[in-house]
Amino acid sequence: MKAKLTAVARKFISPSMRYEIRNVSDKLREAVGRACFWRWEVARFSLRQQSPYEILYIGRKQQREMASLLIGGKDQAPVSLAASGAKRPVVLVSELPTAGALSVPHYVSAVVPLGRPLDEIIARYDSELRRSIRKNRSLYQMRPVMSDEEIAMADRDLLRPYATARQGSKAAQFPTEEVFRLAKGYGRLDLITLDDEVVACHLGCEVIRGGKRYWSTLRFGYCESVFSDAKKLREVNSMTTFMTLEWALANGFDYHDIGLCVARPDDGLLRWKRRRGGDVDTLNNHACLFVRLPRTGKADFLWETPLFAMEGNKVTLHLGLPDTASDEEIASRYQEMVFGGLHKIYLYSARRAEEVFLQTLRSRYAGFPSPPILEHVACQ
């Protein structure tokens, strides 16, 4: 019955409409999950022992880790706070919207616009990456899997071990049957070889949104000899991503979605994908937390914790410019936080940002098709 309904849907409902239906369905599922108030908790924690801010979290217990990740980053372990008389500015993080709160997505995608020559796309790469690709491209080949045995091998020896190596017991593994369904049906599973030896694989599928075709990378997998060697992993990872982009471009896709990242502007993985031409996008992300900034010290808080936020379906970036930071420190802090796909950049400070920094920011976005709007937010 389900197969028949799927066939009817594919015949009479356009791919873009199916995407929107899935999107609404995922959002409703997320809303229903948030409505389970008996699973909520109220927790107070700090990002570090001497942090001047107190984080007040209100939401499901299993989402508290995501809250601390978005606010503190991967290297910060939250410190529980006992009740005390000390007054500190409070940052409210909740699963329900509150007045004046920022809608902070859990994840963002890094999406590369295609529809232009390959040389133009890689012009955004740094010179070292371009040299590495030109040097190594002829050594690598990519081909689709040819049999069930190869699919099983890729799942068993590449996808699962790499996910476990990166995330341990918390790794979100693709079910084996889903890997087979993607490889043999609506997606694609490729093997990457180096000197005829399989070293990696790529699992992806097509997404059509607003009439545009996206090739969406779902997973990369690597053999142990690659992911246990950081230098080798960097090379193979770069080549796998580049060959997937080549394939998407050659097959007429409008965009290449490199995959999801934690929605932190200073996230290392997002930075890696930005260097490969990825613009921030909310493709495939349906969840968010609502962050209400502290009443005082907003600029200092956002200096430590810059945030992405959503305005409708548009991505904005919120940066702090504390009075204690020099122009050189500000320029250095935000040097890597230059993203395509932004609608606005909000600059929080007690005084207007120095023209030197604004000019630097404008120059960094000068080559983008749609530079973001810069807006100053006066704060205490």
N, C-alpha and C positions, 0 to 999 in steps of 0.2 A: 504493500500500500504506500509506504513511504517513498519507494522508488518511483511509483507511478505519479505521485504528487510532485516529486522533484522534476520528473520529465515534463509534466504539464507546466510547472513554473518556468522551466528553462525555455519552453516554447512560446509562452504568452507574456512573460515578464522580461523586460530588457535587463541586461547585465547591470546597468547603472541603478535601476530601480531595485534589483535584488540586493545590491550593495547597501542601498539606503534602508531597505527592510531589515537586513542583518544588523545594520548600525543601530537602528531604533530598538530592535530586539535585545541587543547587547546592553544598551543603555537602560532599558526597562528591567533587565535581569539584575543589573548593578543597583538600580534604585530599590528593587525588591529586597536585595541583600542588605542594603543600608537600613531598610525599614525594620529589620529584626532588632529592635531596641533592647531586648533582653540579653543580647550578646555584646552590648556596649559597655564601656568602662570610662571612668574619668581618671586620668593619670597625669602626674606632674613629673617632669624630668628636665634635665639640663643637658646641653651638648657636651659639656666638660665641667670639671669640678669648679673652676673659677669663672664660668660664663656669667656675664651680667644679665642674661635673659633666662626667664623661666618659660618652659614650653608646657602649655596646658592642652592636653589631648582629650578629645571627646569623640568616641566612635567605637567601632568593633575592635575587640582585642587583637584579632589577627591582622588588622591594618595598622597597628601601632608601629610595627617595624618599618612599614612603608613611610609613615610620617617621620620617623627619625632619620630614615634614609634621605628623604627629600629635603629635610631641614638641616641635617648634620653631615650628609655625605657618607660614603662607604667606609671612611677611616675613623669615624666618630662613633664611639659607643655611648649611648645615652646613660646619664647618671640619675638614678631615682632621687627625688627630693622628699625629705620629710617636712612636715608642717613646721614653719618657723615664723618668727616675727619679722624677718628681713624682707623688705619690699624690693622687688625687682620688676622691671618691665616684663609684661606677660605677652607671649605670642600664642594666640589661640589657634589651634589646628583641629578642625572638626570635619566630620563627614556630612554635616548639614550646613548649608550656606548661612552666614550671619552678615549683618549689615557691614558694608565696607570691606568684606573679605575678598582676597584674591582666589580665583578658581585655578588651582595649580594641578596640572595633569600628572598622573603617575609616570607616564612615559611619553616620549616623542619619537617619531620616526625621522630618519635621515633620508631624504628623497632627492635624487639627482635628476634635474630636468634634462631630458634628451632632446631629440629633434634638431640636432646641430652636429657639426663634424666632431669626430672623436678628438682631434687636436685641440679644438676649442674647449671641450670638456676638461681635458687634462691640463689645460693652461692654468687652471686654478690649483693644481697640485704644486707642492713645493719642488724645488729643483732636484733635491735628493731623491724624492719619490719617483719623479719622472725618469731620472737616470736609472734607477733600480728596475723600473718596468721595462724600459728599452733594452737593458742588459739581459734580463731574464725571460722576457716574453717567449722567445723561440724555444726555450727549454720545457715549457709547460703546454699541456694539451687538456682540453675539456671535452668530454663525450657523455651522452646519456647512458644510463644503465641498460644492459642488454638482456637481463634475465632476472628471475626471482632470486637466484643465488646471489647476484650482485647487489640487489636491494637489501637482502638480509645481511650481507657482509657490510654494506655501508652503515646500516642501522647498528649492527653489533660492534663493529670495529672502529667506526669513525664518529658517528653522531653521539652515541651514548657515552663512550669514554671521554670525549672532549667536554661534553656538558657536565659530567661528573667532576672532571679535573678542574673546571672553572668554578663550579658552584657547590660542589660536595653533595651531601645528602639532600640539599634543598633544590637541586637541579630539577627544572621542569622538563621532563623528558617527553618527547612526542611518542604516543602509543605506536607500537610496531605496525598495527593494522592501518593507522593513519599514514604512516610513511609509505606503505604499499599502495594505499589509495591515491596518494599524491603522485607517486612515481608512475603509476599505471593509468591514472585518470586525468584529473583536472590540473595537475601540477607537473613538476619535472624534478628528477633527481639526476644530477650529473656527477661523474667521477673526474677528479683532477689528477693528472699523472705528471710526474717529473722523471724524465728519462725512462718512460714506460712503466714506472712504478707508481701505484696508486698512493697518493699522500693526503688527499682531501676529498670532500664531497660538498655539494651544494644542493639544498632542498628549497624549492620555491614554487610560487603559483602566480597566476594572473589575477589582478583585481581591476575592475572597471569602475571608476568613480567619476561622475559628471561627464560621461562620454569619453574620458581619457583612460588609456591603458597603462597600468602600472605593473611592472614585474617586481614582485615582492619576495625578497629573500626571507625565508622562515628560519633556516638553520644552516650553519656551516659545521662540518665535521672534519676532524684531523686525526691522523694516526698518532700513536703515542710517541714515536720517534720525532715527530714534528712538534706536538704541543709541550713536550718535556724540554725542548730547546728553545728558549725565548727568541734568540736571533733567527732561527729557522722558521719559527712560527710567524714572526713579523713578515718575512719574505713570502712565505706560502699564503698567508692571509691576504696580503696585498695583491698577490697575483690572482688568487681565487676571486676576490672582489672585482678586480679589473676585468677578468675574463667574463664574469657574469654581466658586467656592464656592457662589454663588447657584444655579447650575445643579445642582450635586451635591445641595444641600439640597432643591430643588424636585423632584428625581427620586428621592427616598427613600433616598439613601445614608446610611449610619451614620457614615462618616468621610470627610474629604477629606485625602488625602495630598498635601501641597504639593511633596514631592520630597526627594531625598537631599541631605545636607550632610556635609562632613568632620566627623568626630566629635571636634571640639574645642569645649569649652564657651564659648570666647571667639571662635569663628568668626563673622565678620561676616554671612555668609549665614544661618547658623542664628539669629543674633540678629534678623535681618530677618524671618524666618519666625515666630519666637517672638512678635514684636510683632503678628503676624496670627493669633494663637491657636493656633499649632502646638505640640503636645506631642511630646517626644522618643519615638521608637519605633524598633525595629530592623527594621521592614518593609522587605523587599527588600535587606537587608544580610546577607551570608553569610560575611564574612571578618573576621578579627581578628588583632591582634598581642598578644603577651604581654609585659607590661612589669613588671619587678621593680624596685621602688623602691630607691634607695640605702640602705645600712645606716644612714648618718647623714645628717641634713639633709633628711629626708622632707618636713617642713613647708615648708621653703624651696623645695624642688624643686616641690612642688605649688602653691605660691604663684605661681611663674613659669609652671608648666605644669599647670593643672587638667586632670583626666582624667575621661571617662566610662568605665565598665567594666560588664561583664555579669556577673550572677549568675543562671545559668540563662537564662531569657528575659526577665529584668528588668534595667532600666537603673539604674545607681547613679552618683553623682557624688562625686568625691574632691577635697577642697579642703584647702589648707595654711594654717595660721594661725601664721606665724612670730612669735617673741617680740619681734622688732624692729618689728613693725607695730602701729600704734595701732588702737583700735576704729574710729576714723573712716576710716583707710586701708583696713581690712578691709571695712567697709561699702561704701566706694566701689568697691573692687576687684571685689566680688561683686554689685554692684547689678544688673547685667544678666544674671547667671547664675541666674535663677529660671525653672525649667522644669517644666511639667506632664509627667506620665508617669514621674516618678522613683519608684523604690522606696525608696531610701535615700540619705542624704547623709553621707559620712564626713568628719569634721573632724580633721585631723592637727595635733597640737601637743604641746609638752612639758608643758604644763599645760592644764587644762580651759578650754574657750572661755569668755570673759566672758559673763555672763548678759545684758548689754546686746546683744551681737551675736546671741545665741541668740533673744532676744525679737524682734529685728529680722527674723531669718530666719523665725521662726514667723509673724510678722505678714504677711510677704510671701507665705507659702503658705496663709494663713488662708482665702482664697476658693477654693482648689482643692478639687475633690471628694474627692481622696485625697492629703492632704499626705504628703510623704516622712518616713520615720523618720530622726531625727538621731542619729548615733552618733559618740562621741569615740574617737579612736585615739591613745593615748599613744605618743610617739616621741622619739628623741633629736634 
